[in-house]
């Protein structure tokens, strides 16, 4: 049986257990943020593209690699912690 994200995109699971769709977006679960399973897909190429796997319109946010690295550093430093 073919597996699909909530937005209808089919995906496969690679040898590391990552879910990857046909457009190259890898998915990670962020259950701890919303108390329900919410998945974000990321495609890292020349730029970094991010989208919600439940969005049937596949709206995508795009960041430069520099912007993404600054964001990741902020996450690691706790700059976005809600508590």
N, C-alpha and C positions, 0 to 999 in steps of 0.2 A: 504494500500500500504506500502510495506517495505521501510524503509529509509536506504540509503547507503551514506557513505562518498565518496569522490572523488576517493579513492583508491579501491572502490568496497566493502569495509567491511560494513556489515549491523550493525546498532546500534539501541538501544532503548533509550528513554528518561526516567530518573528516576523521583521520586517525587520532587526532588530539581531542575529539569530542566536540569540536566547534561546529555550529550550524552555519552553513554558507549557502546563500542563494545564487541563482544563475548570473546575477550582476556583480558578484564578488563581495557582497555585504556579509560580514561575520556578525553573529549575534551573541549577546550576553544577557543573562537575566539580571534584573535589578529589583528583585522582590523586596529587599529591605527598605526601599524608599517609599513604596506605596502600599505595603502589606498585601499585595496581590501580585501575581506574576505579570510583570511588564517587561517587554524585551526591546532593547535598542540594538539596531544594526549599524555597523560602522564599516565603511570601505576606505581603506587607507591607500591612496595613490599619490599623485602629484599634490592633490588637496585631500582633506579628510571630509568625508560625507557621513552624515548621521541621520537616521530615521527610525521611527517607531514601527515595529513589525505589525502592529494592529491597524495602521493607517492604510486603508485601501487605495487612497490617492497617491501613496508613496511619496508624500512631500518630504523633501530632503533639505537639511541644513548643510552648508558647506563652509569649511574653515581652511585657512592656509595651514601648512604644517607647523609654522611658528606659533600661530594662534592656538592650535591644538596642544602643542607642547607646554605653552604657558598655562592653559586650562588644566592639563594633567598635573603640573607642578602645584597649582593651587589646590587641587583635590588632595594631593599627597600632604600638603601643609595644613589641611583642615579649613581652608578659607570658605568652604561652602557648607560646613557642618551646620545643621539646623538647631542643634542643642548645645 
